[in-house]
Amino acid sequence: MTDQLNSTRRAAKHLSCKLMALAAIAISSSSILPVHAEDIIWKAFNESGSKFFDEHDYEKAEQSLLNAVKEAEKIEPHSAELKISLELLRKVYLAQGNSAKAAAIATRLEGFESSNSSDSADASYKGSETPSAEQLSKVEKEKAESAKMQSTVSEPAKSDTGKSENGDVEAKSLVRTGSSSASSGKDVASASSSGTSSSTSSSSGTPIYATPSSQQIASSRGIAGELKSNGRVKKAEELLKMTGHISWTKGLAISADGNRALSGSDDDSVRLWDLTTGKEIKRFGGHEDNVNSVAFSPSGNTAMSASGDSSVRIWDLDSGAQLKKLVGHGNIVLACAYSPSGNKAVSCGYDGTVRIWDVLNGTQLQECQGQGTMRCVAFSPDGEQVASGGSDKVITLWRVRDGSVIRRFTGHKADVTTVGFSADGSKLLSASRDLTIRTWDVGSGSELKQFIGHGDWVSNARFIKSDSKIASGSLDKTFRIWDTEQGTESCSFTLNAYGMFGLAFTASGENAITGSNDYSLRYWRLVE
């Protein structure tokens, strides 16, 4: 990217981020439903664009609406949100006298009409030469390329566009009531097929869950179904609120001693925080796009970050200097992790690869080719294996020495977003957009337990308490503690309306840090 493009993109992003903060808080606070991050961000950008259009500030309106289009494309290719934003953006271009861009959007909107008249319209739309948001603004180039890559994946897995396996577009989070009997608490998808579930189906085949006694929040974006709690429910105790980021934070990590935290934000920065005072210690600049993942080295002297600029960077935490820039990914990098020794690193992303690096000299050791988008990675305790998960719904175990596949773990019904090993390396943990958390036997590949209860996507999960328990957090705004052996929930904690775009736990699971709707970071105490 040129310096001019970087400057333009940053100016647009920072302007929009500042304008969206209050709108995002109002949206999340007023809703009784579990709100997805894409929906919140889209509405904030779109409302800002509409406001600027009404004020005849067309330059700012264009910036906000281009961001709204980008977020709407993540919800679904032909969503009502995307159509709303495109129609308003077309009006902006007409008001500016930019007939070429207005015509390009008009052509794209025609695709919405044709999609309603043919079951194959979505596929033909993706394969056509209809102008996209990338053609409207070079600022969106990287994200548009990512979407194009996703559309060409041959695996029939759920993609980032929100498509289910059978091609039906999945609905937003819903509240439903009904008269059928309640689910027994087993896997809802399995119960449905056996005829014992309380769910019914919509005309599109999407399950709608209900109980006779009260409203339950159901997320048809996932598979597991009901938002429910089988254990004690408490209110999480907020210890600290940390401010400074000017956009949402998805990448978070807590140091081994629990005294510091790292954050990576959509404002392109990495920041180091003191968890005893809540003060920012240091800021690391250099990334040219959203920072999606961060990690402390085992020694705690260095840190790593992965970004939408396709790079992974190593930082000196004392001086703030960039030590290495790891280049090789062909698209957005979503996750990164250190090996237990700290001399290797692993990363993955939209290009479908898992890459293993030599941290000391900055060279790539292995490139492991996966299927679709790779969303999460983790080293085994001995550093000899790497686990990854992504849009193919599969957890893959790779051999670090030569990059070969050791084993695949199958069972999830949607994108795998978290993987992690037990302390002894015998078990593997995974979390998915099917709303379940699962444990696996590393040696045999067999599934051990399913943990069901979250009502929205699981943000993160990890083994705690010497692997006897699991801590998890979700966009349903709850933390949950699970018994590893029994597969049951022992306690849950609520966060009110703060949201959980990013999440990291301490090793004990007694504390957690989250990225909130208002761009702040919040540090929590979770004691059963």
C-alpha positions as CSV (number, residue, x, y, z in Angstrom):
1,M,0.0,0.0,0.0
2,T,1.2,3.5,-0.7
3,D,1.7,6.1,1.9
4,Q,-1.2,8.1,0.4
5,L,-3.6,5.1,0.6
6,N,-2.5,4.4,4.2
7,S,-3.1,8.1,5.1
8,T,-6.6,8.1,3.4
9,R,-7.6,4.8,5.0
10,R,-6.5,5.8,8.5
11,A,-8.2,9.2,8.3
12,A,-11.5,7.5,7.3
13,K,-11.2,4.9,10.0
14,H,-10.3,7.3,12.8
15,L,-13.1,9.7,11.9
16,S,-15.7,6.9,11.7
17,C,-14.4,5.2,15.0
18,K,-14.8,8.4,17.0
19,L,-18.3,9.0,15.6
20,M,-19.5,5.4,16.2
21,A,-18.7,5.0,20.0
22,L,-21.8,6.6,21.4
23,A,-24.0,5.0,18.8
24,A,-22.7,1.5,19.6
25,I,-23.3,2.0,23.3
26,A,-26.9,3.1,22.7
27,I,-27.6,0.2,20.4
28,S,-26.2,-2.5,22.7
29,S,-27.8,-1.0,25.8
30,S,-31.3,-0.8,24.4
31,S,-31.5,-4.3,23.0
32,I,-32.8,-7.3,24.9
33,L,-31.4,-9.7,22.2
34,P,-27.8,-11.0,21.9
35,V,-26.5,-8.6,19.3
36,H,-23.8,-9.7,16.9
37,A,-20.7,-7.6,16.4
38,E,-21.3,-7.1,12.7
39,D,-24.8,-5.9,13.3
40,I,-23.8,-3.4,15.9
41,I,-20.9,-2.0,13.8
42,W,-23.0,-1.9,10.6
43,K,-25.9,0.0,12.3
44,A,-23.4,2.5,13.8
45,F,-21.7,3.3,10.5
46,N,-25.0,3.4,8.6
47,E,-26.6,5.8,11.0
48,S,-23.6,8.0,10.9
49,G,-23.6,8.1,7.1
50,S,-27.3,8.9,7.1
51,K,-26.7,11.8,9.5
52,F,-23.9,13.2,7.4
53,F,-26.0,12.9,4.3
54,D,-28.8,14.9,5.9
55,E,-26.3,17.5,6.8
56,H,-25.0,17.6,3.2
57,D,-21.5,16.6,4.4
58,Y,-21.1,14.1,1.5
59,E,-17.4,13.3,2.0
60,K,-17.9,12.1,5.6
61,A,-21.1,10.4,4.5
62,E,-19.2,8.4,1.9
63,Q,-16.5,7.4,4.4
64,S,-19.1,6.1,6.9
65,L,-21.2,4.3,4.3
66,L,-18.3,2.5,2.7
67,N,-17.5,1.1,6.2
68,A,-21.2,0.2,6.5
69,V,-21.1,-1.7,3.2
70,K,-18.0,-3.6,4.4
71,E,-19.7,-4.6,7.6
72,A,-23.0,-5.5,5.9
73,E,-21.1,-7.8,3.5
74,K,-19.9,-9.8,6.5
75,I,-23.6,-10.4,7.6
76,E,-24.8,-11.8,4.3
77,P,-24.1,-11.1,0.6
78,H,-27.7,-9.9,-0.2
79,S,-28.7,-8.8,3.3
80,A,-31.3,-6.0,3.8
81,E,-28.6,-4.1,5.7
82,L,-26.3,-4.1,2.6
83,K,-29.1,-3.0,0.4
84,I,-29.9,-0.1,2.7
85,S,-26.3,1.1,2.8
86,L,-25.8,0.8,-0.9
87,E,-29.0,2.7,-1.7
88,L,-27.9,5.5,0.6
89,L,-24.4,5.5,-0.8
90,R,-25.8,5.8,-4.3
91,K,-27.7,8.9,-3.2
92,V,-24.4,10.4,-1.8
93,Y,-22.7,9.8,-5.2
94,L,-25.6,11.4,-7.1
95,A,-25.4,14.4,-4.7
96,Q,-21.7,14.7,-5.4
97,G,-22.3,14.5,-9.1
98,N,-20.3,11.3,-9.4
99,S,-22.5,9.5,-11.9
100,A,-19.9,6.7,-12.6
101,K,-19.9,5.4,-9.0
102,A,-23.7,5.9,-8.7
103,A,-24.2,3.8,-11.8
104,A,-21.8,1.1,-10.5
105,I,-23.9,0.9,-7.3
106,A,-27.2,0.8,-9.3
107,T,-25.8,-2.1,-11.3
108,R,-24.9,-3.9,-8.1
109,L,-28.4,-3.3,-6.6
110,E,-29.8,-5.0,-9.7
111,G,-28.2,-8.2,-8.3
112,F,-30.5,-8.0,-5.3
113,E,-33.6,-8.2,-7.5
114,S,-32.2,-11.2,-9.5
115,S,-31.2,-13.0,-6.3
116,N,-34.9,-13.1,-5.3
117,S,-36.0,-14.8,-8.6
118,S,-33.4,-17.7,-8.7
119,D,-32.0,-20.1,-6.2
120,S,-28.7,-19.8,-7.9
121,A,-28.6,-16.1,-7.9
122,D,-26.1,-15.8,-5.1
123,A,-23.6,-18.0,-6.8
124,S,-23.9,-16.1,-10.1
125,Y,-23.7,-12.8,-8.3
126,K,-20.4,-13.8,-6.8
127,G,-19.0,-15.0,-10.1
128,S,-20.2,-12.0,-12.2
129,E,-18.4,-8.7,-12.9
130,T,-20.9,-6.7,-10.9
131,P,-19.0,-3.8,-9.3
132,S,-18.2,-4.4,-5.6
133,A,-17.3,-2.1,-2.7
134,E,-13.7,-2.5,-3.7
135,Q,-14.3,-0.8,-7.0
136,L,-16.0,2.1,-5.1
137,S,-13.0,2.7,-2.9
138,K,-9.4,1.5,-3.0
139,V,-9.4,1.8,0.7
140,E,-11.5,-1.5,0.8
141,K,-9.2,-3.5,-1.5
142,E,-7.8,-5.9,1.0
143,K,-11.2,-6.8,2.5
144,A,-12.8,-7.2,-0.9
145,E,-10.0,-9.6,-1.9
146,S,-10.7,-11.6,1.3
147,A,-14.3,-11.9,0.5
148,K,-13.5,-13.1,-3.1
149,M,-11.1,-15.7,-1.7
150,Q,-13.8,-17.0,0.6
151,S,-16.3,-17.3,-2.2
152,T,-14.0,-19.7,-4.2
153,V,-13.5,-22.2,-1.4
154,S,-14.8,-25.6,-2.6
155,E,-15.4,-27.0,0.8
156,P,-19.2,-26.7,1.6
157,A,-18.4,-25.2,5.0
158,K,-20.2,-22.2,6.4
159,S,-18.4,-19.0,5.1
160,D,-18.0,-15.6,6.6
161,T,-21.1,-14.5,4.7
162,G,-23.4,-16.2,7.1
163,K,-24.4,-19.1,4.7
164,S,-25.4,-22.4,6.3
165,E,-24.5,-25.8,4.8
166,N,-27.6,-26.1,2.8
167,G,-27.3,-22.7,1.3
168,D,-30.0,-21.0,3.3
169,V,-29.2,-17.7,4.7
170,E,-29.2,-17.8,8.5
171,A,-31.3,-15.4,10.4
172,K,-30.3,-12.9,13.0
173,S,-30.8,-13.5,16.7
174,L,-34.4,-14.0,17.6
175,V,-36.7,-14.2,20.6
176,R,-39.3,-16.9,20.2
177,T,-42.1,-18.3,22.4
178,G,-44.1,-21.5,21.9
179,S,-46.1,-24.2,23.4
180,S,-43.9,-27.2,22.7
181,S,-42.0,-29.0,25.5
182,A,-38.6,-27.9,26.6
183,S,-35.4,-29.5,25.4
184,S,-33.8,-32.1,27.6
185,G,-30.6,-30.2,27.6
186,K,-28.8,-32.6,25.2
187,D,-27.3,-31.5,21.9
188,V,-30.2,-29.6,20.3
189,A,-29.3,-30.6,16.8
190,S,-29.3,-34.3,17.7
191,A,-32.6,-34.0,19.6
192,S,-34.2,-32.3,16.7
193,S,-33.4,-35.2,14.3
194,S,-34.8,-37.7,16.8
195,G,-38.1,-35.8,17.2
196,T,-37.6,-35.1,20.9
197,S,-36.6,-31.5,20.7
198,S,-38.9,-28.5,21.5
199,S,-37.8,-26.8,18.3
200,T,-39.8,-26.1,15.2
201,S,-38.6,-25.1,11.8
202,S,-39.1,-22.0,9.7
203,S,-39.8,-22.2,6.0
204,S,-36.1,-21.9,5.3
205,G,-35.3,-24.9,7.6
206,T,-33.8,-22.7,10.3
207,P,-34.6,-24.1,13.8
208,I,-36.6,-21.9,16.2
209,Y,-36.3,-22.9,19.8
210,A,-39.0,-22.2,22.5
211,T,-40.3,-23.2,25.9
212,P,-43.9,-23.0,27.2
213,S,-43.0,-21.1,30.4
214,S,-40.9,-18.1,29.3
215,Q,-39.1,-16.4,26.5
216,Q,-35.7,-17.8,25.6
217,I,-33.1,-16.1,23.5
218,A,-32.2,-18.2,20.5
219,S,-29.4,-17.6,18.0
220,S,-30.2,-19.2,14.7
221,R,-26.7,-18.1,13.6
222,G,-25.4,-21.0,15.6
223,I,-26.5,-24.6,15.9
224,A,-26.7,-25.4,19.6
225,G,-29.7,-23.2,20.1
226,E,-30.9,-22.0,23.5
227,L,-29.3,-19.4,25.8
228,K,-29.6,-21.3,29.1
229,S,-27.9,-21.6,32.4
230,N,-27.7,-24.9,34.3
231,G,-25.6,-23.6,37.2
232,R,-25.4,-20.6,39.5
233,V,-25.7,-17.2,37.9
234,K,-23.7,-14.3,39.3
235,K,-22.9,-10.8,38.2
236,A,-19.2,-10.4,37.1
237,E,-17.3,-7.9,39.3
238,E,-15.7,-5.1,37.3
239,L,-12.3,-4.2,38.6
240,L,-10.9,-1.9,36.0
241,K,-12.0,0.1,33.0
242,M,-9.2,1.0,30.6
243,T,-9.7,3.6,27.8
244,G,-7.5,4.7,24.9
245,H,-8.4,2.7,21.9
246,I,-10.6,4.5,19.4
247,S,-12.2,1.3,17.8
248,W,-13.2,-2.2,18.7
249,T,-10.6,-4.5,20.3
250,K,-10.6,-8.2,19.3
251,G,-7.1,-9.2,20.2
252,L,-6.4,-9.6,23.9
253,A,-3.9,-11.5,26.1
254,I,-2.9,-11.5,29.8
255,S,0.7,-12.1,30.9
256,A,1.6,-15.3,32.8
257,D,1.9,-13.4,36.1
258,G,-1.5,-11.7,35.5
259,N,-0.1,-8.2,36.0
260,R,-0.2,-7.0,32.4
261,A,-2.4,-7.2,29.4
262,L,-1.9,-6.7,25.6
263,S,-4.6,-5.4,23.3
264,G,-4.9,-5.3,19.5
265,S,-7.5,-3.0,18.0
266,D,-9.2,-2.0,14.8
267,D,-7.5,1.3,15.3
268,D,-4.3,-0.5,14.1
269,S,-2.5,-0.2,17.4
270,V,-1.1,-2.6,20.0
271,R,-1.1,-1.5,23.6
272,L,0.4,-2.7,26.8
273,W,-1.6,-2.2,30.1
274,D,-0.9,-2.4,33.8
275,L,-3.6,-4.6,35.3
276,T,-2.9,-3.3,38.8
277,T,-3.6,0.3,38.0
278,G,-5.5,0.2,34.6
279,K,-2.9,2.5,33.0
280,E,-1.5,2.2,29.6
281,I,2.2,1.4,29.8
282,K,3.2,1.5,26.1
283,R,1.8,1.8,22.6
284,F,3.2,0.0,19.6
285,G,2.6,1.5,16.1
286,G,3.4,0.1,12.7
287,H,0.6,-2.1,11.6
288,E,-1.3,-0.7,8.6
289,D,-4.6,-2.4,9.3
290,N,-6.7,-3.9,12.1
291,V,-4.8,-5.9,14.7
292,N,-6.7,-9.2,15.2
293,S,-4.6,-11.1,17.6
294,V,-1.8,-10.6,20.2
295,A,0.3,-12.9,22.4
296,F,2.9,-12.6,25.1
297,S,6.1,-14.6,24.8
298,P,6.7,-17.2,27.5
299,S,9.4,-14.9,29.0
300,G,7.1,-11.9,29.0
301,N,9.8,-9.7,27.4
302,T,8.4,-9.7,23.9
303,A,5.0,-9.8,22.3
304,M,3.5,-10.7,18.9
305,S,0.6,-9.3,16.9
306,A,-1.2,-10.4,13.8
307,S,-2.9,-7.9,11.5
308,G,-5.1,-7.3,8.5
309,D,-2.0,-5.9,6.7
310,S,-0.9,-9.6,6.2
311,S,2.0,-9.3,8.6
312,V,2.9,-10.7,12.0
313,R,5.2,-8.5,14.1
314,I,7.4,-9.1,17.1
315,W,7.8,-6.3,19.7
316,D,10.2,-5.5,22.5
317,L,8.0,-4.7,25.5
318,D,10.6,-2.6,27.3
319,S,11.7,-0.4,24.5
320,G,8.6,-0.6,22.3
321,A,10.7,-1.3,19.3
322,Q,9.6,-3.6,16.5
323,L,12.1,-6.6,16.5
324,K,10.8,-8.6,13.5
325,K,8.2,-8.4,10.8
326,L,7.1,-11.8,9.6
327,V,6.0,-11.7,6.0
328,G,4.5,-14.5,4.0
329,H,0.7,-14.5,4.4
330,G,-1.2,-13.6,1.3
331,N,-4.1,-12.0,3.1
332,I,-5.5,-11.0,6.5
333,V,-3.8,-12.7,9.5
334,L,-6.4,-13.6,12.2
335,A,-4.4,-15.4,14.9
336,C,-0.9,-16.0,16.3
337,A,0.7,-17.9,19.1
338,Y,4.1,-18.5,20.6
339,S,5.6,-22.0,21.2
340,P,6.3,-22.9,24.8
341,S,10.0,-22.3,24.4
342,G,9.3,-18.9,22.7
343,N,11.7,-19.5,19.8
344,K,8.9,-20.4,17.4
345,A,5.6,-18.8,16.4
346,V,2.5,-19.9,14.5
347,S,0.0,-17.8,12.6
348,C,-3.0,-18.3,10.3
349,G,-5.6,-16.4,8.4
350,Y,-7.7,-15.7,5.3
351,D,-5.2,-17.2,2.9
352,G,-6.0,-20.7,4.3
353,T,-2.5,-21.3,5.6
354,V,-1.0,-22.1,8.9
355,R,2.6,-20.8,9.0
356,I,5.3,-21.7,11.5
357,W,8.1,-19.2,12.1
358,D,11.5,-19.0,13.6
359,V,11.1,-16.0,15.9
360,L,14.8,-15.4,16.4
361,N,15.7,-14.8,12.7
362,G,12.2,-14.1,11.3
363,T,12.2,-16.8,8.8
364,Q,9.3,-19.1,7.8
365,L,9.8,-22.8,8.8
366,Q,6.6,-24.4,7.5
367,E,3.6,-23.5,5.4
368,C,0.6,-25.8,6.1
369,Q,-2.2,-25.5,3.6
370,G,-5.7,-25.8,5.1
371,Q,-9.2,-25.4,3.7
372,G,-11.0,-22.0,3.7
373,T,-10.2,-19.4,6.3
374,M,-8.0,-20.5,9.3
375,R,-9.2,-18.7,12.4
376,C,-7.3,-20.1,15.4
377,V,-4.0,-21.8,16.3
378,A,-2.2,-23.2,19.4
379,F,1.0,-25.0,20.2
380,S,1.0,-28.3,22.1
381,P,2.8,-28.1,25.5
382,D,5.8,-29.9,24.1
383,G,6.0,-27.6,21.1
384,E,6.0,-30.5,18.7
385,Q,2.4,-30.1,17.4
386,V,0.1,-27.2,16.3
387,A,-3.7,-27.3,16.3
388,S,-5.7,-25.1,14.0
389,G,-9.4,-24.5,13.2
390,G,-11.4,-22.5,10.8
391,S,-14.3,-22.2,8.3
392,D,-13.9,-25.9,7.3
393,K,-15.4,-26.8,10.7
394,V,-12.4,-29.1,11.3
395,I,-9.6,-29.1,13.9
396,T,-6.4,-30.1,12.3
397,L,-3.3,-31.3,14.1
398,W,0.0,-30.5,12.4
399,R,3.5,-31.8,13.0
400,V,5.8,-28.8,13.5
401,R,8.9,-30.6,12.3
402,D,7.7,-31.1,8.7
403,G,4.3,-29.5,8.4
404,S,2.4,-32.8,7.9
405,V,-1.1,-33.5,9.1
406,I,-1.2,-35.8,12.1
407,R,-4.9,-36.0,12.7
408,R,-8.2,-34.2,12.0
409,F,-11.1,-33.8,14.5
410,T,-14.6,-33.5,13.0
411,G,-17.9,-32.8,14.6
412,H,-18.5,-29.1,14.7
413,K,-21.3,-27.7,12.6
414,A,-19.8,-24.2,12.0
415,D,-16.5,-22.3,12.0
416,V,-14.0,-23.3,14.7
417,T,-12.8,-20.1,16.4
418,T,-10.8,-21.3,19.4
419,V,-8.4,-24.2,20.0
420,G,-6.2,-25.0,23.0
421,F,-4.4,-27.9,24.7
422,S,-4.6,-29.2,28.2
423,A,-1.5,-28.8,30.4
424,D,-0.4,-32.4,29.8
425,G,-1.2,-32.3,26.1
426,S,-3.6,-35.2,26.2
427,K,-6.8,-33.2,25.5
428,L,-7.7,-30.6,23.0
429,L,-10.4,-27.9,23.5
430,S,-12.3,-26.2,20.7
431,A,-15.1,-23.6,20.5
432,S,-17.2,-22.9,17.4
433,R,-19.8,-20.7,15.9
434,D,-22.2,-23.6,16.4
435,L,-22.3,-22.3,20.0
436,T,-20.6,-25.4,21.4
437,I,-17.4,-26.0,23.2
438,R,-15.9,-29.5,22.8
439,T,-13.0,-31.5,24.2
440,W,-11.1,-34.2,22.2
441,D,-8.7,-37.0,22.9
442,V,-5.5,-36.0,21.1
443,G,-4.2,-39.5,20.7
444,S,-7.4,-41.1,19.2
445,G,-9.1,-38.0,17.8
446,S,-12.4,-39.0,19.5
447,E,-14.7,-36.4,21.0
448,L,-14.9,-36.5,24.8
449,K,-17.5,-33.9,25.8
450,Q,-19.8,-31.2,24.5
451,F,-20.5,-28.1,26.5
452,I,-23.8,-26.4,25.5
453,G,-25.4,-23.3,27.0
454,H,-24.1,-20.2,25.3
455,G,-26.7,-18.4,23.2
456,D,-24.3,-16.7,20.8
457,W,-20.8,-17.2,19.3
458,V,-18.2,-18.2,21.8
459,S,-15.5,-15.5,21.9
460,N,-12.8,-17.6,23.7
461,A,-12.4,-20.6,25.9
462,R,-9.5,-22.3,27.8
463,F,-8.7,-25.0,30.3
464,I,-8.3,-23.7,33.9
465,K,-7.8,-25.2,37.4
466,S,-5.3,-27.8,36.3
467,D,-7.6,-28.8,33.4
468,S,-10.4,-29.8,35.8
469,K,-12.5,-26.9,34.5
470,I,-13.0,-24.8,31.4
471,A,-13.7,-21.0,31.3
472,S,-15.5,-19.5,28.3
473,G,-17.1,-16.2,27.2
474,S,-19.5,-15.4,24.5
475,L,-21.2,-12.6,22.5
476,D,-24.3,-13.5,24.7
477,K,-22.5,-11.4,27.3
478,T,-21.9,-14.2,29.8
479,F,-18.8,-15.9,31.2
480,R,-19.3,-19.6,32.0
481,I,-17.3,-22.1,34.1
482,W,-17.6,-25.8,33.1
483,D,-16.7,-29.1,34.7
484,T,-14.3,-30.8,32.3
485,E,-15.1,-34.4,33.2
486,Q,-18.9,-34.0,33.7
487,G,-19.5,-31.7,30.8
488,T,-21.7,-29.6,32.9
489,E,-21.9,-25.9,33.7
490,S,-21.0,-25.1,37.3
491,C,-21.4,-21.3,37.3
492,S,-22.0,-18.3,35.0
493,F,-21.4,-14.6,35.2
494,T,-23.3,-11.8,33.4
495,L,-21.8,-8.6,32.0
496,N,-24.9,-6.4,31.4
497,A,-24.5,-4.5,28.2
498,Y,-20.8,-4.1,27.8
499,G,-20.2,-6.7,25.1
500,M,-17.3,-9.0,24.5
501,F,-15.7,-8.5,21.1
502,G,-12.4,-9.7,22.5
503,L,-11.6,-11.9,25.5
504,A,-8.7,-13.3,27.4
505,F,-8.6,-15.2,30.7
506,T,-5.9,-15.6,33.3
507,A,-4.5,-19.1,33.8
508,S,-6.7,-19.6,36.9
509,G,-9.8,-18.4,35.2
510,E,-10.5,-16.1,38.1
511,N,-10.0,-12.9,36.0
512,A,-10.8,-11.9,32.5
513,I,-10.3,-8.9,30.2
514,T,-12.8,-8.0,27.5
515,G,-13.1,-5.5,24.6
516,S,-16.4,-3.6,25.1
517,N,-18.9,-1.9,22.9
518,D,-17.7,1.5,23.9
519,Y,-14.1,0.7,22.8
520,S,-12.9,0.4,26.4
521,L,-11.3,-2.6,27.9
522,R,-12.7,-4.0,31.1
523,Y,-11.1,-6.3,33.7
524,W,-13.3,-8.7,35.6
525,R,-13.2,-10.8,38.7
526,L,-14.8,-14.2,38.3
527,V,-15.0,-16.2,41.6
528,E,-17.4,-19.2,41.8
